[in-house]
Amino acid sequence: MATVTAAAPRATAPGVLKHPVVRKLLLLVLAAAILVPLANARWASGTWPSALTVDFSDQLTKASVWIIDNRDSHPLFVYFFGHLSNAVVICVRAVYLVLLAAGWAGVTAAASLIAWRVAGWRLAAGTGAAILACGFLGMWIPTMQTLALMVVAVLASVVVGMLLGLAAGLSDRMDRVLRPVLDTMQVLPAYAYLLPVVLVFGMGVPAAVLATVVYAAPPMARLTALGLRGADREVLEAVESLGATARQRLLTARIPLARKELLLGLNQTIMMALSMAVIASVIGAGGLGDRVYQALASVDVGAALAAGIPIVLLAVVLDRVTCAAGESLGDEPQPNGRARWLYALVAAVAVAVAGRLLGRLDWPDAWALNIAEPVNRAVDWMTAHLYSGVPVIGGTADWAAHFTTWVLDPVRDGLQWLPWWSVLLIVATLAWLIGTWRTALTAVLAMAAIGVLGVWGPSLDTLSQVLAAVAVTLVLGFATGIAAARSDRVERLLRPVLDVFQTMPQFVYLIPVVALFGVGRAPAVAAAVVYALPAVVRITTQGLRQVDPAALESARSLGATPAQQLRQVQIPLARPALLLAVNQGVVLVLAVVIIGGLVGGGALGYEVVAGLAQGDLATGLVAGAAIVCLGLMLDRVTQPTERRAKKGA
């Protein structure tokens, strides 16, 4: 008996060594034992060595000076960028004049009739109420300006995204080439590329539209490529067997089969374009974004909210209409469907003509409601009663101070205390354990690029804020998502709240955050949590709800309690969705790093904002590139690759 007991560990030891994670850990321990003493002897100070830093400021400064000097004379600007700028202005102006000519009644009727034809009378009523609410808030003209800008920007984004998606969907080589380009377009903070766009096109509508296209085109490109690559191969083979050319296969098979992905791409493009409305106002876009920006400059929360609500309403209406259109694809066509569309068009034109004949094109001033004063009074009350002096629990200022002292400062100081090579080793370890050696190499190179750019210290400061914000977001998001997944009533109650938080411009809720928490890194983290939380909640809820009902029924039949079903069935089966929630939380928190720089977050966010404000291309682009590198590193560390998952299986 003793012999068997003693032999058992020796028999199982080789089996343990065969486990891939154990083998990776042993290799990492061996590599650390060799590299750590060498690195410690060579770079004992721990800070990134200046010898490994490359200064790009001279080259970027010379580039910006050359652009400014040649913007009015060089053929590239005169004959290409100049014509492109004029085309954008003409298109936006034309759409705006059409909206004004239709009047408030015509626009409301057209939007309601489109919603009715797509999804029925309930969505039509909600759409009409949302459009009218923009007028009642006194924002009709700014709403039409923003709508005209968004129509042109979304159309341009869809065209660019579809062309890129076609290239990536039809060619593996183009897919590999475009993937890092799309990653950079999506992760690079908008403020970072506002400066080069302004240098080329100047302040105004063209720069705002093109900056929006850069930000909003990647979702369309990704989903177009996904739809084309996911087309049913049996259908494609059948079409090819009939002698169809490559162009005919694309037009008659691939694109029709990818309709739902294309419509989802349109939906995401619209959402991202509207989220740029306020940021684009910084460079002269006008419209609702400009009203929000001007109100926040004077710390007028009520006026900012009055201009922010129409942006939310536009986003919600467009989201519901495009989602309903996507769900209706594939349904049997209704009888007289084309005739009903024609009747709807005639009705909208009739309403617009009637309004013009009656002289009711402009929204009546007497119908406008002033919500700024009561909102400002509510904010003042919150500031006076919640900022400090709350018995027992303390005020929000105390919470912010404690969070900074107990969480943000220790994390930042700990990261900056670590030797730079140990940070790279930790990143490599985490990335390799959940991915492949290519994943680890990419993460390490991204982190090393930050040091080469000369922003190692500010990047670690930003990283500490991102890690703290992601941790809070995941705790709140998973708890809320689990509650919504287990209760239909909770999900229905949360949906409008999440819609508002997801579409409300970050600038709007920045002022209440500052009023409650003061200026510093804590309000920057709070703003990031508010922005990233809806996506985490939605993905968590959807992942848990999509768990196979048969697995849950089997667990219930075995007597498992609801808590056991959650721990042992739902969470393990929803692991891919939960990992995606983590990934999206990281990406969205990084997107608010720049906004946090405006309220005392400092670090990379402040440097990007300062670069734009001072026209310093070098400072803004270098800090923006560092944020991209942080995003790339965190993406590789938090999201296992599909190839690794298949290999592990």
C-alpha positions in Angstrom: 0.0 0.0 0.0 2.9 2.3 0.9 4.6 1.4 -2.4 1.5 2.4 -4.4 1.1 5.6 -2.5 4.7 6.6 -3.1 4.6 5.7 -6.8 1.5 7.7 -7.6 3.2 11.2 -7.5 6.0 10.0 -9.7 3.5 8.6 -12.2 1.5 11.8 -12.4 4.4 14.2 -12.6 5.1 13.7 -16.3 1.4 14.3 -17.0 1.6 17.6 -15.2 4.6 18.6 -17.2 2.7 17.9 -20.4 0.2 20.7 -19.6 0.9 23.7 -21.9 0.5 26.3 -19.2 3.0 24.4 -16.9 5.5 24.1 -19.8 5.1 27.8 -20.5 5.7 28.7 -16.8 8.8 26.6 -16.6 10.2 28.2 -19.8 9.4 31.7 -18.4 11.1 30.8 -15.1 14.2 29.7 -16.9 14.2 32.8 -19.1 13.7 35.0 -16.1 16.6 33.3 -14.2 18.9 34.2 -17.1 17.7 37.6 -18.2 16.7 39.3 -14.8 20.3 39.3 -13.4 21.7 40.6 -16.7 19.1 43.3 -17.0 19.4 44.3 -13.3 23.2 44.6 -13.7 22.9 46.7 -16.9 19.8 48.9 -16.0 19.6 48.9 -12.2 17.8 52.3 -12.0 14.6 50.9 -13.5 13.7 53.9 -15.6 13.6 53.6 -19.4 17.1 54.3 -20.6 17.5 57.5 -22.6 19.8 55.6 -25.0 16.8 53.6 -26.2 14.6 56.7 -26.8 14.1 58.2 -30.2 13.0 61.8 -30.5 10.5 62.4 -33.3 9.7 66.0 -32.4 12.0 67.6 -34.9 10.6 65.6 -37.8 7.0 66.1 -36.8 7.5 69.9 -36.3 9.1 70.2 -39.7 6.2 68.3 -41.2 3.6 70.6 -39.6 5.6 73.7 -40.7 5.8 72.4 -44.3 2.0 71.8 -44.4 1.3 75.3 -43.1 3.7 76.9 -45.6 2.4 74.9 -48.6 -1.3 74.5 -47.9 -2.3 77.3 -50.3 0.2 76.7 -53.1 1.2 73.0 -53.4 -0.6 71.1 -56.1 -1.5 68.3 -53.7 -3.5 70.8 -51.6 -4.8 72.9 -54.4 -6.0 70.2 -56.8 -6.8 67.3 -54.4 -7.5 68.3 -50.8 -9.0 71.6 -52.0 -11.5 69.8 -54.3 -12.2 67.2 -51.6 -12.9 70.0 -49.1 -15.2 71.8 -51.5 -17.1 68.6 -52.3 -17.7 68.0 -48.6 -19.0 71.5 -48.0 -21.3 71.3 -51.0 -22.8 68.0 -49.9 -23.4 69.1 -46.3 -24.9 72.4 -47.4 -27.2 70.6 -49.9 -28.5 68.2 -47.2 -29.0 71.0 -44.8 -31.0 73.1 -47.3 -33.2 70.1 -48.0 -33.9 69.6 -44.3 -34.7 73.3 -43.9 -36.9 73.3 -47.0 -38.9 70.3 -45.6 -39.5 72.2 -42.4 -40.1 70.7 -39.0 -43.4 69.1 -40.1 -41.9 67.5 -43.2 -38.8 66.1 -41.4 -41.0 64.7 -38.6 -43.4 63.1 -41.0 -40.6 61.6 -43.2 -38.9 60.1 -40.2 -42.1 58.7 -38.7 -43.2 57.2 -42.0 -39.9 55.5 -42.6 -40.0 54.0 -39.1 -43.6 52.9 -39.7 -42.7 51.1 -42.9 -39.7 49.5 -41.2 -41.1 48.4 -37.9 -44.7 49.5 -37.3 -46.6 52.2 -35.7 -45.0 52.0 -32.2 -41.6 52.8 -33.5 -43.1 55.5 -35.8 -44.8 57.2 -32.8 -41.5 57.0 -30.8 -39.6 58.5 -33.7 -42.0 61.3 -34.2 -41.9 62.1 -30.5 -38.1 62.1 -30.5 -37.9 64.5 -33.5 -40.5 66.8 -32.0 -38.6 66.7 -28.6 -35.6 68.2 -30.4 -37.7 71.2 -31.3 -39.3 71.6 -27.9 -35.8 71.8 -26.4 -35.1 74.8 -28.6 -32.5 72.9 -30.6 -34.3 72.5 -34.0 -31.7 74.4 -36.2 -28.6 72.8 -34.4 -30.3 69.4 -34.8 -30.7 69.9 -38.5 -27.1 71.1 -38.8 -25.8 68.0 -36.9 -28.2 65.7 -39.0 -26.8 67.1 -42.3 -23.2 66.7 -41.1 -24.0 63.1 -39.9 -25.8 62.1 -43.2 -22.7 63.1 -45.3 -20.2 61.6 -42.8 -22.1 58.3 -42.5 -22.5 57.9 -46.2 -18.8 58.6 -46.7 -17.9 56.2 -43.9 -20.1 53.5 -45.4 -18.6 53.9 -48.8 -15.0 53.9 -47.4 -15.8 51.0 -45.0 -17.4 48.9 -47.7 -14.5 49.3 -50.1 -12.0 48.4 -47.4 -14.3 45.5 -46.3 -14.6 44.2 -49.8 -10.8 44.2 -50.2 -10.3 42.5 -46.8 -13.2 40.0 -47.4 -12.0 38.9 -50.8 -8.3 38.8 -50.2 -6.4 37.2 -47.3 -3.4 39.3 -48.0 -5.4 42.5 -47.9 -7.1 41.3 -44.7 -3.7 40.9 -43.0 -2.6 44.4 -44.3 -5.7 46.2 -43.3 -6.2 44.7 -39.9 -3.5 46.8 -38.1 -4.7 49.8 -40.0 -8.3 49.4 -38.8 -7.0 48.7 -35.3 -5.1 52.0 -35.3 -8.1 53.9 -36.7 -10.3 52.6 -34.0 -8.0 52.8 -31.0 -6.2 56.1 -31.9 -8.0 58.8 -29.8 -10.0 61.3 -31.9 -8.1 64.2 -30.4 -4.8 62.8 -31.7 -5.8 62.9 -35.4 -7.9 66.1 -35.1 -4.6 68.1 -35.3 -3.3 66.7 -38.6 -6.8 66.9 -40.1 -7.0 70.6 -39.1 -3.5 71.2 -40.5 -4.5 69.9 -43.9 -8.1 71.2 -44.2 -8.2 74.0 -41.6 -11.0 74.6 -39.1 -14.5 73.9 -40.3 -16.9 71.3 -41.7 -14.5 69.4 -44.0 -12.1 68.6 -41.2 -15.0 67.5 -39.0 -16.5 65.2 -41.6 -13.2 63.6 -42.5 -12.2 63.1 -38.8 -15.6 61.4 -38.3 -15.0 59.2 -41.3 -11.7 58.0 -39.9 -13.4 57.2 -36.6 -16.6 55.6 -38.0 -15.5 53.7 -41.1 -13.7 50.7 -39.3 -16.9 49.0 -38.0 -18.3 49.0 -41.5 -15.1 47.6 -42.9 -14.8 44.9 -40.3 -18.4 43.7 -40.5 -18.4 43.8 -44.3 -15.3 41.6 -44.4 -16.9 39.3 -41.8 -20.1 39.0 -43.8 -18.2 38.2 -47.0 -16.0 35.7 -45.4 -18.9 34.0 -43.6 -21.0 33.5 -46.7 -22.4 30.0 -47.2 -19.8 28.1 -49.2 -22.5 25.7 -50.6 -24.4 28.6 -52.1 -21.1 30.1 -53.5 -20.2 26.7 -55.1 -23.6 26.4 -56.6 -23.4 29.9 -58.2 -19.9 29.1 -59.4 -21.0 25.9 -61.0 -23.5 27.8 -63.0 -20.7 29.6 -64.7 -21.0 33.0 -62.9 -18.0 35.3 -63.0 -16.3 36.6 -59.9 -18.2 39.9 -60.2 -21.5 38.1 -60.6 -20.8 35.9 -57.6 -20.0 39.0 -55.6 -23.2 40.9 -56.6 -25.6 38.0 -56.7 -24.4 35.8 -53.8 -21.8 37.2 -51.4 -23.3 40.7 -50.8 -26.9 39.4 -50.5 -25.8 36.7 -48.0 -24.0 39.4 -46.0 -26.9 41.8 -45.8 -27.4 41.5 -42.0 -23.7 42.1 -41.3 -23.8 45.1 -43.7 -26.8 46.6 -41.9 -25.1 46.0 -38.5 -22.1 47.8 -39.8 -24.3 50.7 -40.8 -25.8 50.7 -37.3 -22.4 50.8 -35.6 -21.1 53.5 -38.0 -24.1 55.7 -37.2 -23.5 55.3 -33.5 -19.8 56.1 -33.7 -20.4 59.1 -36.0 -22.9 60.6 -33.6 -20.4 60.0 -30.7 -18.0 62.3 -32.6 -20.5 65.1 -32.8 -19.2 67.0 -29.8 -15.5 66.2 -30.4 -15.9 67.4 -34.0 -17.3 70.7 -32.7 -13.9 71.5 -31.3 -12.7 72.1 -34.9 -15.7 74.0 -36.1 -18.4 71.4 -36.9 -21.2 73.5 -35.4 -24.6 72.0 -34.6 -25.5 70.3 -31.4 -21.9 69.5 -30.6 -20.9 73.2 -30.7 -23.8 74.0 -28.3 -22.6 71.3 -25.9 -19.0 72.5 -26.1 -19.9 76.2 -25.6 -22.2 75.4 -22.7 -19.5 73.3 -20.9 -17.0 76.1 -21.5 -19.2 78.3 -19.4 -20.0 75.4 -16.9 -23.7 75.5 -17.9 -24.8 71.9 -17.3 -28.4 72.7 -18.1 -27.6 74.1 -21.5 -25.2 71.3 -22.2 -27.9 68.8 -21.3 -30.5 70.5 -23.5 -28.1 70.1 -26.5 -27.0 66.6 -25.5 -30.5 65.1 -25.3 -31.2 65.6 -29.0 -27.9 63.8 -29.8 -29.1 60.9 -27.7 -32.6 61.0 -29.3 -31.1 60.9 -32.8 -28.8 58.0 -31.8 -31.6 56.0 -30.2 -34.0 56.6 -33.2 -31.4 55.6 -35.8 -30.3 52.6 -33.7 -33.9 51.3 -33.4 -34.7 51.9 -37.1 -31.6 50.2 -38.4 -31.9 47.3 -36.0 -35.6 46.8 -37.0 -34.5 46.9 -40.7 -31.9 44.2 -40.0 -34.4 42.0 -38.2 -36.9 42.3 -41.1 -34.3 41.1 -43.6 -35.1 37.6 -44.8 -38.8 38.0 -44.0 -41.3 37.3 -46.7 -42.1 40.5 -48.6 -45.5 42.0 -47.8 -48.1 42.4 -50.5 -48.0 45.9 -52.1 -44.8 46.7 -50.3 -43.5 49.0 -52.9 -46.8 50.8 -53.2 -46.8 51.4 -49.5 -43.4 52.9 -49.7 -44.6 55.1 -52.5 -47.6 56.2 -50.4 -45.4 57.0 -47.5 -43.1 59.1 -49.7 -46.1 61.0 -51.2 -47.5 61.6 -47.7 -44.2 63.0 -46.4 -43.9 65.3 -49.4 -47.5 66.5 -49.0 -46.8 67.4 -45.3 -43.7 69.3 -46.3 -45.5 71.2 -49.0 -48.4 72.0 -46.7 -46.0 73.4 -44.1 -44.3 75.5 -46.7 -47.6 76.9 -48.0 -48.7 77.7 -44.4 -45.4 79.4 -43.6 -44.6 76.9 -40.8 -41.1 75.8 -41.8 -39.3 77.1 -38.7 -40.0 75.7 -35.3 -42.1 78.3 -33.4 -40.1 80.0 -30.6 -43.1 79.9 -28.3 -43.0 76.1 -28.3 -39.5 75.9 -26.9 -39.0 74.8 -23.3 -36.2 76.0 -21.0 -34.8 73.1 -19.1 -31.4 74.7 -18.4 -32.5 76.5 -15.2 -34.1 73.6 -13.3 -31.2 71.3 -14.3 -28.7 73.8 -13.0 -30.6 74.1 -9.8 -30.6 70.3 -9.4 -26.8 70.3 -10.0 -26.3 73.0 -7.5 -28.3 71.1 -4.9 -26.3 67.9 -5.5 -23.1 69.8 -5.2 -24.2 71.6 -2.0 -25.5 68.5 -0.3 -23.5 65.6 -1.7 -20.0 67.0 -2.3 -19.1 67.1 1.4 -20.6 66.8 4.9 -22.8 63.8 4.3 -23.1 62.0 7.7 -21.4 58.6 8.2 -20.6 57.8 4.6 -18.9 61.1 3.8 -19.3 63.2 0.7 -18.3 62.4 -2.9 -15.2 64.6 -2.5 -14.1 62.2 0.4 -14.8 59.2 -1.8 -12.7 60.7 -4.6 -9.8 61.5 -2.2 -9.9 58.0 -0.7 -10.0 56.3 -4.1 -7.0 58.4 -5.2 -5.1 57.7 -2.0 -5.9 54.0 -1.6 -6.1 52.8 -5.2 -4.8 55.2 -7.9 -1.6 56.4 -6.1 -0.4 52.9 -5.0 -1.1 51.4 -8.5 0.7 54.3 -10.2 3.6 54.3 -7.8 4.0 50.5 -8.0 4.1 50.5 -11.8 6.6 53.4 -11.9 8.7 51.7 -9.2 9.1 48.5 -11.3 12.1 48.4 -13.6 11.1 48.8 -17.2 12.4 45.4 -18.2 10.3 43.8 -15.4 7.2 45.4 -16.9 8.0 44.0 -20.3 8.6 40.6 -18.7 5.2 40.7 -16.9 3.4 41.7 -20.1 5.1 38.9 -22.0 4.2 36.4 -19.3 0.5 37.4 -19.3 0.2 37.5 -23.1 1.9 34.2 -23.6 -0.1 32.4 -20.9 -3.4 33.3 -22.6 -2.2 33.4 -26.2 0.7 32.4 -28.4 4.3 33.5 -28.7 3.2 35.9 -31.4 0.7 37.4 -29.0 3.4 37.9 -26.4 5.8 39.4 -29.0 3.2 41.9 -30.2 2.3 43.0 -26.6 6.0 43.4 -25.7 6.8 45.4 -28.8 3.8 47.6 -28.2 5.0 48.3 -24.7 8.6 48.8 -25.7 7.4 51.3 -28.4 6.1 53.5 -25.6 9.5 53.7 -24.1 11.1 54.4 -27.4 8.7 57.3 -27.9 9.9 58.8 -24.6 6.6 58.7 -22.7 7.3 55.8 -20.4 6.3 57.6 -17.1 3.1 59.3 -18.3 2.1 56.0 -20.0 2.4 54.1 -16.7 0.3 56.8 -15.0 -2.4 56.4 -17.7 -2.1 52.6 -17.4 -2.8 52.8 -13.6 -6.0 54.9 -14.3 -7.1 52.4 -17.0 -6.6 49.4 -14.8 -8.5 51.0 -11.9 -11.4 52.1 -14.2 -11.5 48.6 -15.9 -11.6 46.9 -12.5 -14.5 49.1 -11.3 -16.3 48.7 -14.6 -16.1 44.9 -14.6 -17.3 44.6 -11.0 -20.3 46.8 -11.7 -20.9 45.5 -15.2 -20.8 41.8 -14.4 -23.1 42.3 -11.4 -25.6 44.3 -13.4 -25.4 42.1 -16.4 -26.0 39.0 -14.3 -29.1 40.7 -12.7 -30.4 41.7 -16.2 -29.8 38.2 -17.6 -31.8 36.5 -14.8 -34.7 39.0 -14.9 -36.6 40.2 -18.0 -38.0 43.1 -15.9 -34.6 44.3 -14.9 -33.4 44.1 -18.5 -36.4 46.2 -19.7 -35.7 48.8 -17.0 -32.0 48.9 -17.8 -32.3 49.2 -21.6 -33.3 52.9 -21.8 -30.8 53.8 -19.1 -28.0 52.0 -21.0 -29.1 53.7 -24.2 -28.8 57.1 -22.7 -25.4 56.4 -21.1 -24.0 54.8 -24.3 -25.1 57.7 -26.6 -24.8 60.7 -24.4 -21.7 62.7 -25.3 -18.9 62.3 -22.8 -18.7 66.1 -22.4 -22.3 66.3 -21.1 -21.8 64.1 -18.0 -18.3 65.3 -17.4 -19.5 68.5 -15.7 -21.7 66.6 -13.1 -18.9 64.2 -12.5 -16.5 67.2 -11.8 -19.2 68.9 -9.7 -19.5 65.8 -7.5 -15.9 64.6 -7.4 -13.8 67.7 -8.0 -10.9 67.9 -10.4 -8.3 65.1 -10.6 -7.7 61.5 -11.6 -10.7 60.1 -9.7 -13.3 62.0 -11.8 -11.4 60.9 -14.9 -11.9 57.3 -13.8 -15.5 57.9 -13.0 -16.1 59.3 -16.4 -14.4 56.3 -18.0 -16.6 53.9 -15.9 -19.8 55.6 -16.9 -18.8 55.4 -20.6 -17.6 51.8 -20.6 -20.2 50.3 -18.3 -23.2 50.0 -20.8 -21.2 47.9 -23.3 -20.0 45.5 -20.5 -23.5 45.1 -19.2 -25.0 44.5 -22.6 -22.4 41.9 -23.6 -22.6 40.1 -20.3 -26.4 40.0 -20.4 -26.4 38.7 -24.0 -23.7 36.1 -23.3 -25.5 34.7 -20.3 -28.9 34.6 -22.1 -27.4 32.7 -25.0 -26.3 29.8 -22.9 -27.9 26.5 -24.2 -31.3 26.1 -22.4 -30.7 22.3 -22.4 -27.7 22.7 -20.2 -29.6 24.8 -17.7 -32.5 22.4 -17.7 -30.1 19.5 -17.1 -28.6 21.4 -14.1 -32.0 22.2 -12.7 -33.1 18.5 -13.0 -30.1 17.6 -10.9 -31.2 19.9 -8.2 -28.8 22.8 -8.8 -29.7 26.1 -7.1 -29.9 29.3 -9.2 -26.5 30.3 -7.8 -25.0 26.9 -8.7 -26.5 27.2 -12.2 -24.8 30.6 -12.6 -21.4 29.5 -11.3 -21.2 26.0 -12.8 -23.1 26.4 -16.1 -23.8 29.9 -17.3 -20.5 31.6 -16.5 -18.3 28.7 -17.9 -20.4 28.5 -21.1 -20.5 32.3 -21.5 -16.7 32.6 -21.1 -16.1 33.9 -24.7 -18.7 36.7 -24.2 -17.3 37.6 -20.8 -13.8 37.8 -22.2 -15.2 40.1 -25.0 -16.8 42.2 -22.3 -13.4 42.6 -20.6 -11.8 43.5 -24.0 -14.5 46.1 -24.8 -14.2 47.6 -21.3 -10.5 48.1 -21.9 -11.0 49.7 -25.3 -13.8 52.0 -24.2 -12.0 53.1 -21.0 -9.0 54.0 -23.2 -11.3 56.1 -25.4 -12.1 58.4 -22.5 -8.4 58.8 -21.5 -8.4 62.1 -23.5 -11.6 63.3 -21.9 -10.1 62.5 -18.5 -7.1 64.7 -19.4 -9.5 67.7 -19.5 -10.5 67.2 -15.8 -7.2 66.6 -14.2 -6.4 63.1 -15.3 -3.0 64.3 -16.6 -0.6 61.8 -18.2 -1.1 61.0 -21.9 -4.6 62.4 -22.0 -3.4 65.9 -21.0 -0.5 65.7 -23.5 -2.9 65.0 -26.4 -5.2 67.8 -25.4 -2.3 70.2 -25.0 -0.9 69.2 -28.4 -4.2 70.1 -30.1 -4.7 73.3 -28.1 -1.1 74.6 -28.8 -0.9 73.2 -32.4 2.0 71.0 -31.3 1.8 68.0 -33.7 4.7 66.2 -32.0 3.3 66.2 -28.5 -0.2 65.3 -29.6 0.7 62.5 -32.0 3.4 60.9 -29.8 1.0 60.8 -26.9 -1.8 59.4 -29.2 0.5 56.8 -30.5 1.4 55.8 -26.9 -2.3 55.3 -26.2 -2.6 53.1 -29.3 0.3 51.0 -28.0 -1.3 50.7 -24.6 -4.6 49.6 -26.2 -2.8 47.1 -28.4 -0.9 45.6 -25.4 -4.0 45.4 -23.2 -6.0 43.9 -26.1 -3.4 41.1 -26.5 -3.3 40.5 -22.7 -7.0 40.4 -22.2 -8.3 38.6 -25.3 -7.2 35.1 -26.2 -6.9 34.5 -29.9 -9.3 32.1 -31.7 -6.3 30.1 -33.0 -5.1 29.4 -29.5 -8.6 28.4 -28.4 -8.9 25.9 -31.2 -5.4 24.6 -30.6 -6.1 24.2 -26.9 -9.3 22.3 -27.7 
